[in-house]
Amino acid sequence: MEMFKEFHEHNSFVRSLNNTFLVLIPKKIGPEDLGDFRPISLLGGLYKLLAKVLANRLKKVIGKVVSIAQNAFVMGRQILDASLIANEVIDSWQKRKEKGLICKLDIEKADDSINWNFLMKVLQKMGFGSKWVGWMWSCVSSAKFSILVNGVPTGFFPSTRGLRQGDPLSPYLFVMGMEVLDVLIRRAMEGGYLSGCNIRGGSRISLNISHLFFADDTIVFCEASKEQVSHLSWILFWFEAASSLRINLAKSEIIPVGEVKEILEMAAELGCRVGSLPSHYLGLPLGVPNRATSMWDGVEERVRRRLALWKR
């Protein structure tokens, strides 16, 4: 309890409590080079207890400070929501025989590169008080890292940016950082620079969908025009400059809905490759005809494998 009291009153704790050990685990069977490994952070138990208390308090309010376009780590929202909405957008375009673009964006090393000062500014803009901002700054900036080689630490070094996987606060801080991209896209919509897709429901109710976020899995819907793609590229540039995050255009793709003649020029404008439907989003089929049951074979197989584990 003394540790909690010290942290509450002075925004500080014993620095050694926030030491982090990095362990490399292989991403695939038979790794051959360093890129085939993923670092995992091993945090101390006392720090995780403190961070979990703060994360539980953040969990109660995060739904009030981020938009409905964000579906990750917000109470009452699920991964399935984003996939269903994305498919509804495509279905709406196809039924009206309209052309559109789906931009699937990949954020490179999202947890490792986000700027701390950027996050603190976001917290302030969202209305968090100086006490809360100070707590968050202490948690992210006081971390020291050591790489375990054959189970032995090799000395500690500080970090200047990024969030740690395994830290209970990291998912919520990242989602709040992504809210800046949401605001940029919404302001572009209000200014007529992006259009999104207008979905019409019953009772003459319509909803405009321009983007969906699930943590760093980002998808943007816009009109099939080079002007809108150019505006989107500037939005991404501004977001990268502010947050220090980087859109990996080599892994991103632009998918046309309908016959879009200048799709290659639009892909060149954004700097990514051209994809096609059907595709996948968040591990689920995207843009699949309702009767195409074969696209669900992979999903069914994964469910069967997980169910088989319960029998052991």
N, C-alpha and C positions, 0 to 999 in steps of 0.2 A: 504493500500500500504506500510505503514511503516513495517508491519509484513513481507511482502514479501522481502522488501529491507534488513531487518535484517537477514532473513534466507539466502538470496543469498550471503551476504557478510561474515557472521560469522557462517553459518551452525547451527543456533540456533533460537529458538523462546521461548516465554513464556511457561514454562513447563505445566502449567495448561491447555493449549490449546490441549494437547495430552492426557488428561485424558479420560479413557475409562470405561464405565459402562457395566458390564456383567449381562445378563438376561438369565435365563434358560427357554427354551421352550420345550414342549414334542415332542419326535420323533414319538409317536404313540398315539392313543386314549387309555385312561386309564393307564397312566404310573404308575409303581409300585415301582421302585427304581431309584437311581441317574443315572444309566446307560441309563435310558429311556429318559433322557433330553439332549438337545444340547445347549451349550452356544452361545449366540449371542452378538456381540460387538456393543455397541452404542457409536459412535464417535462424537466429537464436530464438529459443522458446519464449523468453521474457519479452523480447521485442514483438514477436508475433502476437502475444497476448495483448499488448498495448495497442498494436495496429488493428487487431480484430475488434477491440472496443470502439475505436474511432470509425472503422469501416461499417460497423453495425449502425452507428449514428448517421453516417453518410447515406446508407441504404434507405433510410426512412425519408430522405428529402430529395434524392437524386431525380426521382420522377417529376419533381416540381421545377427543376432547373434545366433539364434537357428536353428537347423536342420529342414529338411522337415519332419522328423518323428514326430515333435510336431505339434499338430493340435488345441490346445486350446489357445485362446486369441491372435492369430496371424491373422492380417488382410488378408482376402482372403482365409482363411482355415476354414473348417466347421467340425462339429461333424460327419456329414454323410460321409465325406472323409475317416476317420479312419475305420468306419464300412465297407464301400465298399471295401477298400483295404484289410482288414482282411479276408473278404469273398472271395476275388479274390485269396489270398494266398492258402486258403483251397481248392478252386476249382482247382487251378493249380496242387496242390499235388495229388488230387483225379483223375484228368484226366490222369496224368502220372503214376498213380498207385504207387506213392512213399509214403514212411512213413515219418512222421514229428511229431513235438511236438509243442503245443501251450501252453505257460505259461502265465496265467492270474494272475497278481500280485496285491495285495491289500496293499497300504501304510497306515499304522495305524496312525491316528490323524495327517495327513500330515501338516496341517496348524499350529498345536500347538508345533511341536517338531524341526523344521528345525533350524540349527545353524546359528546365525547371522554372526560370523566370516567367516564361510564357504561361505555365500552369498557375503560378501564383497570381498573375494578372487576371487570368480567367476566373479564379476563385473570387477575387475582389469584385469583378464585374457582375458575378452571379449573386453578390450580396453577402458572402461569407465575411465575418468579422475578422479583425486583426489577430485575435486570439487563435482562431481556426487556421488562418493563413500561416501564422507562426508555428503551429503544431505540424502542419503539413510540410513546411520548409525544414523543420528539424528532422522529420522522419526520412525525407528523401535526400537531404544534403549531408547528413552525418554518417552515411553508410561508408564502410571501408570494405574492400574486397581482397580476397586471397584465393589463388587457384590451387586446388588440391591435385598434386601429382603423386600418383600411387598412394593416395590417402594421406599425404603429408602436405601441410600448408607451406607456401613459398614466399611468405611476406605479404604485407598489406599495402594497398594503393587506393587512393580516392577516385571518385568519379565526378564528372561535371554535368552530366545529363543522363536521361533515361530512367526507366522504372524497372523494378526487379520483379521477375516472375516468382511467384510464391508469396509476395508481400500482399496481405489482404487489402491494402489501400490502392494498389496499382490499377486494378480494373476500373474503379470508380474515377480515379484521377484521369485515366486515359479517355474514358467516355466523356468527361467534362471538357477535356482538351479538344476532342472531335466536334464538340458543339460549335466551335468557331467556324469550322468548315460548313456546318449546317446553316449558320447565320449568313455566311457569305453567299451560299447558294440561294437562300430565301430572299436576300436583298437583290440578287441578280434577277430572281423571278419577279419581284415587285417592280424593278426597273425595266422589265421587258427584254432582258438580255438572255434569259432562258425561259422555256415554256413548260416543260414537263408534259405529263399526260393527264387529260381531264377525264375522270371516270364518272359516268353518270349512273346514279342509283335510282331507287324508287322515290316517289313523291317529288320528282324534279330536283332531287338533291344531287349535287356534283362535288367531287373532291379532286383536287389537283395534286398528283404525285410527281415529285421531281427527283427524289433521292431516298435511299434507304441505307442505314448504317447498322452493322452488327459488329461492334468493336472496330477492328481495322478492315473488315470486309465491307467495301463501299461500292454502291451501284447508283449511277445517275441516269435519269431519263431526260432526253431532250429532243427537240425538233431536228429532223434530218437536214441540217443546213450548216455550211462551213462557218457562218457567222457565229452560231451558237457554240460550235465546237471550239472556235477561237476564244470566245468569252469564257468557256469552261477551262481552257488551258491557262488563262490569266488568273482565274480564281484559284486553281491549284498552285500556281506560282506564288501568289500572295500567301496562301496557307503554308506552303513549305517555308517561305521566308520568315513567317511569324513563329512557327512551331518547331522548326528544325527537322520535322518529319520529311520524308522523301517518297514521292510516288514512283514506284518501280514501273516505268512505262514498258520495259521489256516483257514484264509479266502481265501487264494490263491489256485489255482488249476492248474494241468498239464493235458492237454487234448491231447490224441493221435489221429493222423490222419492216418487211415489205421490200420492194425493189428500189434501192438507193443507188443512183448512178455514180455519184461522186464519192463513194465510200472510201476509196483508196486515198483520195486527196484529203478527206476528213481525218483518216487515220494518221496520215503524214503530218497534218496540222497539230494533232494531239501528241504524236510521237509514239504511238502504240500499234499493235498488230490488229488485223481484222479477224473477228470471230464470226460464228454463225449459230443459228438455232437449229435443233435443240442444243442447249448447253446445260451447265449446272451452276447453282448458286447455293452456298452454305450446305453443300453435300446433297442437295435435292435437285431433281430435274427442273429445267427452266425452259419455257416455251415449247413444251411437248404437247402434241395433240391429245385430247382427252382419252381417246381410245388406244393410244400407243402404250400398251401395257409393258412392252419390252424395255422401255426406258427405266422402269422401276425395278428391274431384275437386280441391279446392284444394291439398291436400298433394301430389298427383300432379303438378299443374301446376308447383308450385314446384320439385320435383325435376327435372322435364323442363327447366326454364329453366336450372338450375344445370348439368345435364349438357351442355346445348347450349354453354355457355361453354367446356367442355373441348375442343370441336372446333375452336375458333378458333386 
